[in-house]
Amino acid sequence: MLLGTVLVLLLLGTAGTASAHAALESTDPADGSVLKSAPRTLTLTFSESVALLDDSFRVYDPDNRRVKTSSAHHAQDAGDTASVTLPAKLGTGTFTVAWRVVSADSHPVSGAFTFSIGKPSATTTPVNTAPTEEPLTGSLYDIARYFAYIAAALLIGTAAFVTLCRPPDPSVLNKPIRMGWWTLLAATLALLVLRAPYEAGTGLATAFEPSALPKTLATRPGLALAARLLLLAATAVFLLRLRGRERFGRVALGTGAALAVGLALTWASAEHASAGIQVPVAMTSAVLHLLAMSVWLGGLTALLTVLYRSPALDAAPVARFSRLAFASVTVLVVTGVYQSWRGLGSWNALTGTSYGRILLVKLGAVVLLLVVAGWSRQWTGRLVESEVRLPVPELVRTGATVSPPEGDGDCAADGEGVPDSGDGSQGRDRYRRGLRLSVLFEVGVGVVVLVITTLLTNTLPGRAAADAQQTATAAGIPAASVTMVPFKVGNAGGKVQITLDPGRVGLNSVEAVVYGPDGGFATVPELRLSFTLPAQKIGPLDAKVKDEGGYWGTNTLNLPIAGTWTMKVTVRTTDVDQVSVSRNVRIVR
């Protein structure tokens, strides 16, 4: 329906839309500095408030032995700092500092830098720039977040459809409501259990340590998840009290609306909207956006359910949902435009950042959704018109309840406007089948859009990416290395954009995005990366990139020495066609 438009904003405004993720602004000592005497403290300053972990700092001496430090704390009680006290005697040489904190938007961020005492060491011992990441923990946490969003949409949207659209047989929607409630409960419990290892970057076993849950409940994300559990308990009681009702009074509607707003707040208060610029406005926008998205997505699912399971469904609930969808679209347009501006920051970020480019792909998917939405709206109009124009006996036989338009009350009695013999109940059934098909297609396209949305949730917003690069440059911290590698196989070709983060000695993450000859995203059956340092006769080192669904990547590439590395990119486009291209990449300390 018109709800297709919803996606324009659902896309622009779901999880990765704010200027989030803390950016490191400065380090004391400065990165790469050479000091005459040993410092007593290490202090990091970030672009926003951060939460500290037990293992926020790991300091290694020139022999790769860990240096004992104090517990991490905020310097002078400033929330945007992280600091530790060092031992009095450190010795000389180059020391490596690996750090990890949690942004105000609930996402962990990490990095590393070096400083030297007396003079730099002849070689820098390579160490990981962050605690060993457990891919399974991160994957399960992301899956739980995804299911939490879907379950909230199903629960809130289906309940809104029952109360506001008033289908003739609401009992067919009891199962989707229960499914939404139980799925949201399970996803929330999973997020609560996984939160501690997700923040620390550790394995699942640490989730069951006695101290894990108390630590999680002492953080803002943990409190938000606990509040969501309490609201779900209240929602269960509320739904049980309303079981069997066909009409709902103002008190019931007000209570349901308050519970829905409360659930939406548990996301807004602990994720992207809670960090960055204009936090109060952003949180309000995020709540409205999530509610409007839920009314659309959950309501669309409810409509599809009643179209298939309720033979007595007439056009009135469909028409009411169309009006409800229009209101949702309006809210989504306003909040989505705001959240897009907040996330991008500039037009250049639309094409100059990964966030912006993925957003463009989303908008392309929305165009398709709008076409399907227009198709659904046409079938809705035909269904409504067929019931308005049915003769009185047909209206009685089919149970239709749609009243004729004002001024046409005598239409059926006069025989005016009565469809030809090919219409009537047969035409109505044909329109129902057409509407079912179009809504099913619309749901399918919506799922595709949500899959694309998951890429954005793990992508740094354009504004934050620009801020991080500016602050990194100001602090002398190397920004990520981005290399564009064109390739051509036979008459086909394209290019691969390869990002090395942080593009320095030690552990690097790799993201390789393949573009076709038209500049759009492309898929290939295989992509390989290897790195060689000819000056030191090192390599080739296989990056072991894997297909991550939309890009090829890894978080385990270790480049041990600074210098100009040769990066070899091999792209296989078919079972027999492949090409290799090499480019030089500068890796710094």
ABEGO torsion letter per residue (X at the ends): XAAAAAAAAAAAABAAABBBEBBBABBOBBBGBBBABBBABBBBBBABBBBBBAAABBBBBAAGBBBBBBBBBBBGGBAABBBBBBBABAEBEBBBBBBBBBBAAGBBBBBBBBBBBGBBBABBBBBBABBBBBAAAAAAAAAAAAAAAAAAAAAAAAAAAAAAAGBABAAAAAAAAAAAAAAAAAAAAAAAAAAAAAAAGBBAAAAABAAAAAAAAABAAAAAAAAAAAAAAAAAAAAAAABGBABBBAAAAAAAAAAAAAAAAAAAAABAAABEBGAAAAAAAAAAAAAAAAAAAAAAAAAAAAAAABAABBAAAAAAAAAAAAAAAAAAAAAAAAAAAAAAGBAAAAAABAAAAAAAAAAAAAAAAAAAAAAAAAAAAAAAAAAAABBAAAAAAAGBABBBBBGAAAAAAAGBGBBBAABEAAAAAAAAAAAAAAAAAAAAAAAAAAAAAAAAAABBBAAAAAAAAAAAAAAGBBBBBBBBBBBBBEABBEBBBBBBOAGBBEBBBBBBBBBBAAGBBBBBABBBBBBBBAAAGBOBBBAGBBBAGGBBBBAABBBABBEBBBBBBBBBABAABBBBBBBBBBBBX
